[in-house]
Amino acid sequence: MHRLLAVAACSVVLAGGSPALADTGPSDVPRLTDDRGRVLTLRGWNVEDKTHRGEQALSAITEGHFRDLRAQGFDFARLLVFWDDLEPVRGRYSEAYLHKIERVLDWAAKYDVQVLIDAHQDVFGPAFGHRGIPEWATRTDGLPFTPHPDDWFAEYFEPAVQRAFTHLYEDPDLRRAQARMWRTLADRFEAHPAVLGYDLINEPMGEMREGEDLPSAARRIERDQLTAMYNRLADAVRSVDQDNWIFVEPTPIVGEGVPTGLGKIKDPKVVYAPHFYNAAMEAGADYDPAAGWIESYEAAVTAYPKRYRVPVVVGEWGPLNSSLPNMGRFYRDALASLSRYSSGWAGYVWCYGGGYCAMDGDGRLHKNKDRTAAPYAPAVAGVVRAEAWDPVAGVYRLTYDARGGVTELSLPPHPRGWRVTVSGGTLLGDRVYARPGARVVVRVGRGAGAGAGAVRGWPVP
């Protein structure tokens, strides 16, 4: 997650499955499928604990995070983990930290939440007062660093931070160390039932050259450094895990509507995982529908997956202040856009309080963030022909041609419950069964009352 980018700019197949992709939708971007060929949609939130290091790492994440997330109808979590906690001393991996990650994954599995393990960094790592790459792997060549406490994203443009990224990408020993880190994680968790995939590095940045503008620098870094890094790390993961998905991010400059320069990642199970943030809104401004930001972002972010035939899952999104006057319109427009091209998303962030937190202190979704909790189909057993959620009418419609198997529905809590009607198939609880070749139409509307097809929401294990 980043803030005040404008200032800088202006200066799933499940484990064990095959990598098959579903038929594309209107955007011509492939969709994730599972090992049974079902079209997957992931909806969830980031889960994090940035406040602790060492023995206390991850202690702020509880079983309740996953229980509450699932109770609201979400099935996906992007779990932030930190290399500096995993390998605080070069060559010594923390068994205590691995055990804590495993405990978190066990909670996710208990509530049937799929997890993306994200190797997170902010402003490189603890050498600059943040989290991510260990201090022992931070090389600055003595260049200066000045903190920016009121605009931490601006710290990415400090000479020492930029040089540290260059060394991470170019120094052979650091390349090997990063690959060993990923082999350690993948080897430990490749068979865990909650694990969907691995996000190789959060919001990577790099070093700008003299006279280079930010979009040009971002495309060069993506083309010349990130592409090579992702291919190296993909090879490291595949040395121990052949099944789970590999997620790759562009630089966060894509949020300004700049198409990525990232090249082909030579792995059959790659997901493109950009973030979806607006610089002005990150600084606390309201959404401006007339600015065309969502439209320019969608055009930029879909170019890569169309070219390389990979699915999209947006790894982070959501404004700092969701209660401003135009935020209802923002969530409507954003969710409609995401549904056109992505196989899912993870909002930022599942916590209890103010700011970016999804929930307030009483465990209710914040104003307008509650719009993310809507009916959807996590898995569709067939070819999707049409799918739409009308937030005004409160109606979800899904049309698909069945290929055999079970279609799953997710229904968030609602005071009046939901009424589900199905033609061309049979509804049993939150699942739809149909014979291959049948045209199935599912309609979900608010206000179920009593009777057949009346359900209150997704049952929590």
C-alpha positions as a Markdown table, in Angstrom:
| # | Residue | x | y | z |
|---|---|---|---|---|
| 1 | Met | 0.0 | 0.0 | 0.0 |
| 2 | His | 1.4 | 3.4 | -0.9 |
| 3 | Arg | 0.5 | 7.1 | -0.3 |
| 4 | Leu | 1.1 | 10.4 | -2.1 |
| 5 | Leu | 2.4 | 8.8 | -5.3 |
| 6 | Ala | 1.4 | 11.9 | -7.3 |
| 7 | Val | 4.1 | 13.9 | -5.5 |
| 8 | Ala | 6.8 | 11.5 | -6.5 |
| 9 | Ala | 5.4 | 11.1 | -10.0 |
| 10 | Cys | 5.3 | 14.8 | -10.7 |
| 11 | Ser | 8.8 | 15.6 | -9.3 |
| 12 | Val | -6.7 | -19.8 | -9.0 |
| 13 | Val | -5.9 | -23.3 | -9.5 |
| 14 | Leu | -5.7 | -24.9 | -6.0 |
| 15 | Ala | -2.8 | -27.0 | -4.8 |
| 16 | Gly | -2.6 | -30.2 | -6.8 |
| 17 | Gly | -4.5 | -28.7 | -9.8 |
| 18 | Ser | -3.6 | -28.1 | -13.4 |
| 19 | Pro | -2.9 | -24.6 | -14.7 |
| 20 | Ala | -5.9 | -24.6 | -17.0 |
| 21 | Leu | -7.5 | -21.2 | -17.6 |
| 22 | Ala | -11.2 | -20.6 | -18.1 |
| 23 | Asp | -12.7 | -19.0 | -21.2 |
| 24 | Thr | -12.2 | -15.2 | -21.2 |
| 25 | Gly | -14.9 | -12.7 | -20.5 |
| 26 | Pro | -15.6 | -9.4 | -22.2 |
| 27 | Ser | -12.1 | -8.1 | -21.3 |
| 28 | Asp | -10.3 | -11.0 | -23.0 |
| 29 | Val | -8.4 | -11.6 | -19.8 |
| 30 | Pro | -8.2 | -15.3 | -18.8 |
| 31 | Arg | -9.9 | -16.5 | -15.5 |
| 32 | Leu | -8.4 | -18.8 | -12.9 |
| 33 | Thr | -9.8 | -22.3 | -12.7 |
| 34 | Asp | -9.3 | -25.1 | -10.1 |
| 35 | Asp | -8.2 | -28.7 | -10.7 |
| 36 | Arg | -11.8 | -29.6 | -11.6 |
| 37 | Gly | -12.0 | -26.9 | -14.3 |
| 38 | Arg | -14.3 | -24.6 | -12.3 |
| 39 | Val | -14.0 | -20.9 | -12.8 |
| 40 | Leu | -12.7 | -19.3 | -9.6 |
| 41 | Thr | -13.4 | -15.9 | -8.1 |
| 42 | Leu | -11.4 | -14.8 | -5.0 |
| 43 | Arg | -12.7 | -12.1 | -2.8 |
| 44 | Gly | -11.1 | -11.2 | 0.5 |
| 45 | Trp | -8.7 | -9.0 | 2.4 |
| 46 | Asn | -5.1 | -8.5 | 3.4 |
| 47 | Val | -4.2 | -9.9 | 6.8 |
| 48 | Glu | -1.1 | -8.4 | 8.5 |
| 49 | Asp | 0.9 | -7.7 | 11.6 |
| 50 | Lys | 3.5 | -5.1 | 10.8 |
| 51 | Thr | 4.0 | -4.0 | 14.4 |
| 52 | His | 6.1 | -6.9 | 15.7 |
| 53 | Arg | 9.4 | -8.4 | 14.9 |
| 54 | Gly | 11.3 | -11.5 | 16.1 |
| 55 | Glu | 9.5 | -13.7 | 18.6 |
| 56 | Gln | 6.4 | -11.6 | 18.7 |
| 57 | Ala | 5.9 | -11.6 | 14.9 |
| 58 | Leu | 2.3 | -12.4 | 13.7 |
| 59 | Ser | 1.0 | -12.3 | 17.3 |
| 60 | Ala | -1.6 | -9.7 | 16.4 |
| 61 | Ile | -3.3 | -12.0 | 13.9 |
| 62 | Thr | -5.9 | -14.3 | 15.6 |
| 63 | Glu | -8.3 | -17.0 | 14.7 |
| 64 | Gly | -11.0 | -14.4 | 14.9 |
| 65 | His | -9.6 | -12.6 | 11.8 |
| 66 | Phe | -10.5 | -15.6 | 9.6 |
| 67 | Arg | -13.7 | -16.5 | 11.4 |
| 68 | Asp | -15.0 | -12.9 | 10.9 |
| 69 | Leu | -13.7 | -12.7 | 7.3 |
| 70 | Arg | -15.5 | -15.9 | 6.4 |
| 71 | Ala | -18.7 | -14.9 | 8.2 |
| 72 | Gln | -18.9 | -11.9 | 5.9 |
| 73 | Gly | -18.8 | -14.1 | 2.9 |
| 74 | Phe | -15.1 | -13.7 | 1.9 |
| 75 | Asp | -12.9 | -16.7 | 0.9 |
| 76 | Phe | -9.5 | -15.2 | 0.3 |
| 77 | Ala | -6.7 | -13.7 | 2.4 |
| 78 | Arg | -3.3 | -12.2 | 1.4 |
| 79 | Leu | -1.0 | -12.9 | 4.3 |
| 80 | Leu | 1.9 | -10.6 | 4.8 |
| 81 | Val | 5.1 | -12.3 | 5.9 |
| 82 | Phe | 8.5 | -10.6 | 6.3 |
| 83 | Trp | 12.0 | -11.9 | 5.2 |
| 84 | Asp | 13.5 | -10.0 | 8.1 |
| 85 | Asp | 11.5 | -12.1 | 10.5 |
| 86 | Leu | 12.1 | -15.3 | 8.6 |
| 87 | Glu | 15.9 | -14.9 | 8.3 |
| 88 | Pro | 17.0 | -12.3 | 10.9 |
| 89 | Val | 20.6 | -13.6 | 10.7 |
| 90 | Arg | 22.0 | -14.6 | 7.3 |
| 91 | Gly | 21.6 | -18.3 | 6.8 |
| 92 | Arg | 19.5 | -18.9 | 10.0 |
| 93 | Tyr | 15.8 | -19.3 | 9.4 |
| 94 | Ser | 13.5 | -18.8 | 12.3 |
| 95 | Glu | 11.6 | -22.0 | 13.2 |
| 96 | Ala | 9.4 | -20.0 | 15.6 |
| 97 | Tyr | 8.4 | -17.7 | 12.7 |
| 98 | Leu | 7.6 | -20.6 | 10.4 |
| 99 | His | 5.5 | -22.2 | 13.1 |
| 100 | Lys | 3.6 | -19.0 | 13.5 |
| 101 | Ile | 2.9 | -18.8 | 9.8 |
| 102 | Glu | 1.7 | -22.4 | 9.9 |
| 103 | Arg | -0.6 | -21.6 | 12.8 |
| 104 | Val | -2.2 | -18.7 | 10.8 |
| 105 | Leu | -2.6 | -21.0 | 7.8 |
| 106 | Asp | -4.3 | -23.6 | 10.0 |
| 107 | Trp | -6.9 | -21.0 | 11.1 |
| 108 | Ala | -7.5 | -20.1 | 7.4 |
| 109 | Ala | -8.0 | -23.8 | 6.5 |
| 110 | Lys | -10.4 | -24.2 | 9.4 |
| 111 | Tyr | -12.6 | -21.5 | 7.9 |
| 112 | Asp | -12.1 | -22.5 | 4.3 |
| 113 | Val | -10.1 | -19.4 | 3.4 |
| 114 | Gln | -7.5 | -19.6 | 0.6 |
| 115 | Val | -4.3 | -17.8 | 1.4 |
| 116 | Leu | -1.7 | -16.0 | -0.8 |
| 117 | Ile | 1.6 | -15.8 | 1.0 |
| 118 | Asp | 3.0 | -12.4 | 0.3 |
| 119 | Ala | 6.7 | -11.6 | 0.8 |
| 120 | His | 6.1 | -8.0 | 2.0 |
| 121 | Gln | 8.4 | -5.0 | 2.0 |
| 122 | Asp | 7.7 | -1.3 | 2.6 |
| 123 | Val | 10.6 | 1.0 | 1.7 |
| 124 | Phe | 12.9 | -2.0 | 1.4 |
| 125 | Gly | 13.1 | -3.0 | 5.1 |
| 126 | Pro | 14.2 | -2.3 | 8.7 |
| 127 | Ala | 17.4 | -0.5 | 7.6 |
| 128 | Phe | 15.0 | 2.4 | 6.7 |
| 129 | Gly | 12.6 | 2.0 | 9.6 |
| 130 | His | 10.1 | -0.4 | 7.8 |
| 131 | Arg | 9.7 | -4.1 | 7.3 |
| 132 | Gly | 10.8 | -6.5 | 4.6 |
| 133 | Ile | 14.4 | -7.2 | 3.4 |
| 134 | Pro | 16.8 | -7.9 | 6.3 |
| 135 | Glu | 19.4 | -5.3 | 7.3 |
| 136 | Trp | 22.1 | -7.8 | 6.4 |
| 137 | Ala | 20.8 | -7.8 | 2.8 |
| 138 | Thr | 20.7 | -4.0 | 2.6 |
| 139 | Arg | 23.5 | -2.3 | 0.7 |
| 140 | Thr | 23.5 | 1.4 | 0.1 |
| 141 | Asp | 27.1 | 2.3 | -1.0 |
| 142 | Gly | 27.0 | 5.0 | 1.7 |
| 143 | Leu | 24.3 | 7.0 | -0.1 |
| 144 | Pro | 22.1 | 9.3 | 2.0 |
| 145 | Phe | 18.7 | 8.5 | 3.4 |
| 146 | Thr | 16.3 | 11.1 | 4.9 |
| 147 | Pro | 13.1 | 9.9 | 6.5 |
| 148 | His | 9.8 | 11.4 | 5.4 |
| 149 | Pro | 7.5 | 10.7 | 8.4 |
| 150 | Asp | 4.5 | 12.5 | 6.7 |
| 151 | Asp | 4.9 | 10.8 | 3.4 |
| 152 | Trp | 6.6 | 7.5 | 3.7 |
| 153 | Phe | 6.2 | 6.5 | 0.1 |
| 154 | Ala | 8.5 | 9.4 | -0.8 |
| 155 | Glu | 11.2 | 7.5 | 1.0 |
| 156 | Tyr | 11.4 | 5.1 | -2.0 |
| 157 | Phe | 13.0 | 8.0 | -3.9 |
| 158 | Glu | 15.9 | 8.4 | -1.4 |
| 159 | Pro | 19.2 | 7.5 | -2.9 |
| 160 | Ala | 20.1 | 4.8 | -0.3 |
| 161 | Val | 16.8 | 3.0 | -0.8 |
| 162 | Gln | 17.0 | 3.1 | -4.6 |
| 163 | Arg | 20.6 | 1.7 | -4.5 |
| 164 | Ala | 19.5 | -1.1 | -2.1 |
| 165 | Phe | 17.0 | -2.3 | -4.7 |
| 166 | Thr | 19.7 | -2.3 | -7.4 |
| 167 | His | 21.9 | -4.5 | -5.2 |
| 168 | Leu | 19.0 | -6.9 | -4.5 |
| 169 | Tyr | 18.4 | -7.3 | -8.2 |
| 170 | Glu | 22.0 | -7.4 | -9.4 |
| 171 | Asp | 24.3 | -8.9 | -6.7 |
| 172 | Pro | 24.7 | -12.6 | -7.2 |
| 173 | Asp | 24.9 | -13.5 | -3.5 |
| 174 | Leu | 21.7 | -11.5 | -2.7 |
| 175 | Arg | 20.0 | -13.2 | -5.6 |
| 176 | Arg | 20.9 | -16.6 | -4.2 |
| 177 | Ala | 19.8 | -15.5 | -0.7 |
| 178 | Gln | 16.4 | -14.4 | -1.9 |
| 179 | Ala | 15.9 | -17.6 | -3.8 |
| 180 | Arg | 16.8 | -19.7 | -0.7 |
| 181 | Met | 14.3 | -17.7 | 1.3 |
| 182 | Trp | 11.5 | -18.6 | -1.2 |
| 183 | Arg | 12.6 | -22.3 | -1.3 |
| 184 | Thr | 12.4 | -22.3 | 2.4 |
| 185 | Leu | 8.8 | -20.9 | 2.5 |
| 186 | Ala | 7.6 | -23.0 | -0.5 |
| 187 | Asp | 9.1 | -26.2 | 0.8 |
| 188 | Arg | 7.4 | -25.7 | 4.2 |
| 189 | Phe | 4.0 | -24.8 | 3.0 |
| 190 | Glu | 3.5 | -26.2 | -0.5 |
| 191 | Ala | 1.2 | -29.0 | 0.8 |
| 192 | His | -0.8 | -26.9 | 3.2 |
| 193 | Pro | -4.5 | -27.0 | 2.3 |
| 194 | Ala | -5.0 | -23.2 | 2.8 |
| 195 | Val | -2.1 | -22.1 | 0.4 |
| 196 | Leu | -3.2 | -20.9 | -3.0 |
| 197 | Gly | 0.1 | -19.3 | -4.1 |
| 198 | Tyr | 3.1 | -17.0 | -3.4 |
| 199 | Asp | 3.4 | -13.2 | -4.1 |
| 200 | Leu | 7.1 | -13.0 | -4.7 |
| 201 | Ile | 7.6 | -9.4 | -3.5 |
| 202 | Asn | 5.3 | -6.6 | -2.6 |
| 203 | Glu | 5.3 | -3.3 | -4.5 |
| 204 | Pro | 8.9 | -3.6 | -5.9 |
| 205 | Met | 10.7 | -0.4 | -6.8 |
| 206 | Gly | 14.1 | 0.5 | -8.1 |
| 207 | Glu | 16.7 | 3.1 | -9.0 |
| 208 | Met | 15.9 | 6.0 | -11.3 |
| 209 | Arg | 18.6 | 7.3 | -13.7 |
| 210 | Glu | 19.5 | 10.9 | -14.2 |
| 211 | Gly | 17.1 | 12.6 | -16.5 |
| 212 | Glu | 14.6 | 9.7 | -16.4 |
| 213 | Asp | 11.0 | 10.3 | -15.6 |
| 214 | Leu | 9.1 | 8.0 | -13.3 |
| 215 | Pro | 7.0 | 6.1 | -15.9 |
| 216 | Ser | 10.1 | 5.4 | -18.0 |
| 217 | Ala | 12.0 | 4.3 | -15.0 |
| 218 | Ala | 9.2 | 2.0 | -13.9 |
| 219 | Arg | 9.0 | 0.3 | -17.3 |
| 220 | Arg | 12.8 | -0.1 | -17.5 |
| 221 | Ile | 13.0 | -1.6 | -13.9 |
| 222 | Glu | 10.1 | -4.0 | -14.7 |
| 223 | Arg | 11.6 | -5.0 | -18.1 |
| 224 | Asp | 15.3 | -5.4 | -17.1 |
| 225 | Gln | 15.2 | -6.3 | -13.4 |
| 226 | Leu | 11.9 | -7.5 | -12.2 |
| 227 | Thr | 11.3 | -9.9 | -15.1 |
| 228 | Ala | 14.7 | -11.6 | -14.4 |
| 229 | Met | 14.1 | -11.7 | -10.7 |
| 230 | Tyr | 10.6 | -13.2 | -11.1 |
| 231 | Asn | 12.0 | -15.9 | -13.4 |
| 232 | Arg | 14.8 | -16.7 | -10.9 |
| 233 | Leu | 12.3 | -16.9 | -7.9 |
| 234 | Ala | 9.8 | -18.9 | -9.9 |
| 235 | Asp | 12.6 | -21.5 | -10.6 |
| 236 | Ala | 13.4 | -21.5 | -6.9 |
| 237 | Val | 9.7 | -22.2 | -5.9 |
| 238 | Arg | 9.3 | -24.8 | -8.6 |
| 239 | Ser | 12.3 | -26.7 | -7.2 |
| 240 | Val | 10.1 | -27.7 | -4.3 |
| 241 | Asp | 6.5 | -26.9 | -5.3 |
| 242 | Gln | 5.0 | -27.7 | -8.7 |
| 243 | Asp | 1.4 | -26.9 | -7.9 |
| 244 | Asn | 0.7 | -23.5 | -6.3 |
| 245 | Trp | 0.3 | -20.3 | -8.2 |
| 246 | Ile | 3.1 | -17.7 | -8.5 |
| 247 | Phe | 1.9 | -14.1 | -8.2 |
| 248 | Val | 4.0 | -11.3 | -9.7 |
| 249 | Glu | 3.5 | -7.5 | -9.3 |
| 250 | Pro | 4.5 | -4.5 | -11.4 |
| 251 | Thr | 5.9 | -1.5 | -9.7 |
| 252 | Pro | 3.1 | 0.5 | -8.0 |
| 253 | Ile | 3.4 | 3.2 | -10.7 |
| 254 | Val | 0.7 | 1.2 | -12.6 |
| 255 | Gly | -1.7 | 2.9 | -10.2 |
| 256 | Glu | -1.2 | 6.1 | -12.2 |
| 257 | Gly | -2.4 | 4.4 | -15.4 |
| 258 | Val | 1.0 | 3.4 | -16.6 |
| 259 | Pro | 1.2 | 0.1 | -18.5 |
| 260 | Thr | 3.9 | -2.2 | -17.1 |
| 261 | Gly | 7.1 | -3.0 | -18.9 |
| 262 | Leu | 7.2 | -6.5 | -17.3 |
| 263 | Gly | 8.2 | -9.3 | -19.6 |
| 264 | Lys | 7.2 | -12.9 | -19.8 |
| 265 | Ile | 7.5 | -15.0 | -16.7 |
| 266 | Lys | 8.3 | -18.5 | -18.0 |
| 267 | Asp | 6.1 | -20.5 | -15.7 |
| 268 | Pro | 2.8 | -22.1 | -16.5 |
| 269 | Lys | 1.0 | -20.9 | -13.4 |
| 270 | Val | 1.5 | -17.2 | -13.2 |
| 271 | Val | -1.0 | -14.6 | -11.9 |
| 272 | Tyr | -0.6 | -10.9 | -12.5 |
| 273 | Ala | -1.2 | -9.1 | -9.2 |
| 274 | Pro | -1.2 | -5.3 | -9.5 |
| 275 | His | -2.4 | -2.9 | -6.8 |
| 276 | Phe | -5.2 | -0.5 | -7.2 |
| 277 | Tyr | -4.6 | 2.8 | -5.5 |
| 278 | Asn | -5.2 | 6.4 | -6.4 |
| 279 | Ala | -2.6 | 9.0 | -5.3 |
| 280 | Ala | -5.1 | 11.7 | -4.4 |
| 281 | Met | -7.3 | 9.4 | -2.5 |
| 282 | Glu | -4.3 | 7.9 | -0.7 |
| 283 | Ala | -3.7 | 11.5 | 0.6 |
| 284 | Gly | -7.2 | 11.7 | 1.9 |
| 285 | Ala | -9.1 | 13.3 | -1.0 |
| 286 | Asp | -12.5 | 12.2 | -2.1 |
| 287 | Tyr | -13.2 | 10.2 | -5.3 |
| 288 | Asp | -13.6 | 12.3 | -8.5 |
| 289 | Pro | -15.7 | 10.3 | -11.0 |
| 290 | Ala | -15.0 | 12.9 | -13.7 |
| 291 | Ala | -11.2 | 12.3 | -13.5 |
| 292 | Gly | -11.4 | 9.0 | -15.4 |
| 293 | Trp | -8.8 | 7.3 | -13.1 |
| 294 | Ile | -10.6 | 4.0 | -12.9 |
| 295 | Glu | -10.9 | 3.9 | -16.7 |
| 296 | Ser | -7.3 | 4.7 | -17.3 |
| 297 | Tyr | -6.2 | 2.2 | -14.6 |
| 298 | Glu | -8.3 | -0.6 | -16.2 |
| 299 | Ala | -6.8 | 0.1 | -19.6 |
| 300 | Ala | -3.3 | 0.0 | -18.3 |
| 301 | Val | -3.6 | -3.0 | -16.0 |
| 302 | Thr | -5.3 | -5.3 | -18.6 |
| 303 | Ala | -2.6 | -4.9 | -21.3 |
| 304 | Tyr | -0.2 | -7.3 | -19.7 |
| 305 | Pro | -2.6 | -10.2 | -19.0 |
| 306 | Lys | -4.0 | -9.9 | -22.5 |
| 307 | Arg | -0.6 | -10.1 | -24.0 |
| 308 | Tyr | 0.7 | -13.0 | -22.0 |
| 309 | Arg | -2.5 | -14.8 | -21.3 |
| 310 | Val | -2.4 | -14.8 | -17.6 |
| 311 | Pro | -5.2 | -14.1 | -15.0 |
| 312 | Val | -5.4 | -11.1 | -12.8 |
| 313 | Val | -5.9 | -10.9 | -9.0 |
| 314 | Val | -5.6 | -7.4 | -7.5 |
| 315 | Gly | -3.5 | -7.8 | -4.4 |
| 316 | Glu | -4.4 | -4.5 | -2.6 |
| 317 | Trp | -7.0 | -1.8 | -3.0 |
| 318 | Gly | -9.2 | 0.5 | -1.0 |
| 319 | Pro | -9.0 | 4.2 | 0.1 |
| 320 | Leu | -7.8 | 5.6 | 3.4 |
| 321 | Asn | -11.2 | 7.3 | 4.1 |
| 322 | Ser | -14.2 | 5.4 | 2.9 |
| 323 | Ser | -16.8 | 7.7 | 4.4 |
| 324 | Leu | -16.3 | 10.8 | 2.2 |
| 325 | Pro | -19.3 | 11.9 | 0.1 |
| 326 | Asn | -18.3 | 10.3 | -3.2 |
| 327 | Met | -17.0 | 7.0 | -1.7 |
| 328 | Gly | -20.3 | 5.2 | -2.3 |
| 329 | Arg | -19.8 | 6.0 | -6.0 |
| 330 | Phe | -16.2 | 4.9 | -5.8 |
| 331 | Tyr | -17.0 | 1.5 | -4.5 |
| 332 | Arg | -19.7 | 1.0 | -7.1 |
| 333 | Asp | -17.4 | 2.0 | -9.9 |
| 334 | Ala | -14.4 | 0.1 | -8.6 |
| 335 | Leu | -16.2 | -3.1 | -7.9 |
| 336 | Ala | -17.8 | -3.0 | -11.4 |
| 337 | Ser | -14.4 | -2.4 | -13.0 |
| 338 | Leu | -12.7 | -5.2 | -11.0 |
| 339 | Ser | -15.4 | -7.7 | -12.0 |
| 340 | Arg | -14.8 | -7.0 | -15.7 |
| 341 | Tyr | -11.2 | -8.3 | -15.8 |
| 342 | Ser | -10.1 | -9.8 | -12.6 |
| 343 | Ser | -10.3 | -13.2 | -11.0 |
| 344 | Gly | -10.6 | -11.6 | -7.6 |
| 345 | Trp | -9.1 | -9.1 | -5.2 |
| 346 | Ala | -7.9 | -8.6 | -1.6 |
| 347 | Gly | -8.9 | -5.3 | 0.0 |
| 348 | Tyr | -6.5 | -3.5 | 2.4 |
| 349 | Val | -6.8 | -4.4 | 5.3 |
| 350 | Trp | -8.7 | -6.8 | 7.6 |
| 351 | Cys | -8.4 | -5.1 | 11.0 |
| 352 | Tyr | -10.6 | -3.5 | 13.6 |
| 353 | Gly | -10.4 | 0.2 | 14.0 |
| 354 | Gly | -10.1 | 3.3 | 11.8 |
| 355 | Gly | -8.2 | 4.3 | 8.7 |
| 356 | Tyr | -7.7 | 1.4 | 6.3 |
| 357 | Cys | -9.3 | -1.1 | 8.6 |
| 358 | Ala | -12.2 | -3.0 | 7.0 |
| 359 | Met | -14.1 | -3.4 | 10.4 |
| 360 | Asp | -14.8 | -0.9 | 13.1 |
| 361 | Gly | -14.1 | -1.6 | 16.8 |
| 362 | Asp | -17.5 | -3.3 | 17.1 |
| 363 | Gly | -16.9 | -5.8 | 14.3 |
| 364 | Arg | -19.0 | -4.1 | 11.6 |
| 365 | Leu | -17.7 | -3.3 | 8.1 |
| 366 | His | -17.1 | 0.4 | 7.8 |
| 367 | Lys | -19.4 | 2.6 | 5.7 |
| 368 | Asn | -19.0 | 1.8 | 2.0 |
| 369 | Lys | -16.6 | -1.0 | 2.7 |
| 370 | Asp | -19.7 | -3.0 | 3.4 |
| 371 | Arg | -20.4 | -2.8 | -0.3 |
| 372 | Thr | -17.6 | -5.3 | -0.8 |
| 373 | Ala | -19.7 | -8.0 | 0.9 |
| 374 | Ala | -22.0 | -9.0 | -1.9 |
| 375 | Pro | -23.2 | -12.3 | -3.3 |
| 376 | Tyr | -20.9 | -14.0 | -5.8 |
| 377 | Ala | -19.9 | -17.5 | -7.0 |
| 378 | Pro | -16.4 | -18.6 | -5.7 |
| 379 | Ala | -16.5 | -21.5 | -8.1 |
| 380 | Val | -18.6 | -22.0 | -11.3 |
| 381 | Ala | -18.7 | -25.5 | -12.8 |
| 382 | Gly | -19.0 | -24.5 | -16.4 |
| 383 | Val | -18.5 | -21.7 | -18.9 |
| 384 | Val | -19.7 | -18.3 | -17.5 |
| 385 | Arg | -21.9 | -16.5 | -20.0 |
| 386 | Ala | -23.0 | -13.6 | -17.9 |
| 387 | Glu | -22.5 | -12.5 | -14.3 |
| 388 | Ala | -23.5 | -9.3 | -12.6 |
| 389 | Trp | -24.3 | -7.8 | -9.2 |
| 390 | Asp | -26.8 | -4.9 | -9.1 |
| 391 | Pro | -26.2 | -3.1 | -5.8 |
| 392 | Val | -29.2 | -0.8 | -6.2 |
| 393 | Ala | -31.7 | -3.6 | -6.8 |
| 394 | Gly | -29.8 | -6.0 | -4.6 |
| 395 | Val | -29.8 | -8.7 | -7.2 |
| 396 | Tyr | -27.0 | -11.1 | -8.3 |
| 397 | Arg | -27.4 | -13.0 | -11.6 |
| 398 | Leu | -25.2 | -15.8 | -13.0 |
| 399 | Thr | -25.7 | -17.6 | -16.2 |
| 400 | Tyr | -23.4 | -20.5 | -17.2 |
| 401 | Asp | -23.3 | -23.6 | -19.4 |
| 402 | Ala | -22.7 | -26.5 | -17.1 |
| 403 | Arg | -19.8 | -28.9 | -17.6 |
| 404 | Gly | -20.6 | -31.1 | -14.6 |
| 405 | Gly | -19.6 | -30.5 | -11.0 |
| 406 | Val | -20.7 | -28.2 | -8.2 |
| 407 | Thr | -21.1 | -24.5 | -8.4 |
| 408 | Glu | -20.6 | -22.7 | -5.1 |
| 409 | Leu | -22.4 | -19.5 | -3.9 |
| 410 | Ser | -21.2 | -17.1 | -1.2 |
| 411 | Leu | -23.9 | -15.0 | 0.5 |
| 412 | Pro | -22.9 | -12.4 | 3.1 |
| 413 | Pro | -25.1 | -11.8 | 6.1 |
| 414 | His | -28.2 | -9.7 | 5.5 |
| 415 | Pro | -31.1 | -8.9 | 7.9 |
| 416 | Arg | -33.7 | -10.3 | 5.5 |
| 417 | Gly | -31.6 | -13.1 | 4.2 |
| 418 | Trp | -31.4 | -14.1 | 0.6 |
| 419 | Arg | -33.7 | -15.9 | -1.8 |
| 420 | Val | -31.9 | -18.0 | -4.4 |
| 421 | Thr | -33.7 | -19.3 | -7.5 |
| 422 | Val | -32.1 | -21.7 | -10.1 |
| 423 | Ser | -33.3 | -22.8 | -13.5 |
| 424 | Gly | -31.5 | -25.6 | -15.3 |
| 425 | Gly | -30.0 | -27.0 | -12.1 |
| 426 | Thr | -30.7 | -28.0 | -8.5 |
| 427 | Leu | -30.0 | -25.8 | -5.5 |
| 428 | Leu | -28.9 | -27.6 | -2.3 |
| 429 | Gly | -27.9 | -25.1 | 0.4 |
| 430 | Asp | -25.3 | -22.8 | -1.1 |
| 431 | Arg | -24.4 | -25.2 | -4.0 |
| 432 | Val | -25.8 | -25.7 | -7.5 |
| 433 | Tyr | -25.8 | -29.0 | -9.3 |
| 434 | Ala | -26.5 | -29.4 | -13.0 |
| 435 | Arg | -26.0 | -31.9 | -15.8 |
| 436 | Pro | -23.3 | -31.2 | -18.4 |
| 437 | Gly | -24.6 | -29.1 | -21.2 |
| 438 | Ala | -27.4 | -27.4 | -19.2 |
| 439 | Arg | -27.9 | -23.7 | -19.4 |
| 440 | Val | -28.1 | -22.7 | -15.7 |
| 441 | Val | -29.4 | -19.3 | -14.5 |
| 442 | Val | -29.0 | -18.4 | -10.9 |
| 443 | Arg | -30.7 | -15.4 | -9.3 |
| 444 | Val | -30.0 | -14.1 | -5.8 |
| 445 | Gly | -32.2 | -11.4 | -4.3 |
| 446 | Arg | -32.6 | -9.8 | -0.9 |
| 447 | Gly | -35.5 | -10.5 | 1.3 |
| 448 | Ala | -35.8 | -14.3 | 1.4 |
| 449 | Gly | -38.3 | -14.7 | 4.2 |
| 450 | Ala | -39.3 | -18.4 | 4.5 |
| 451 | Gly | -39.6 | -21.2 | 2.1 |
| 452 | Ala | -37.5 | -23.0 | -0.5 |
| 453 | Gly | -34.4 | -21.2 | -1.6 |
| 454 | Ala | -34.4 | -19.0 | 1.5 |
| 455 | Val | -30.9 | -18.9 | 3.0 |
| 456 | Arg | -29.3 | -16.4 | 5.4 |
| 457 | Gly | -25.7 | -16.6 | 4.2 |
| 458 | Trp | -22.6 | -18.7 | 4.1 |
| 459 | Pro | -22.4 | -21.2 | 6.9 |
| 460 | Val | -19.4 | -20.8 | 9.1 |
| 461 | Pro | -17.6 | -24.1 | 10.1 |
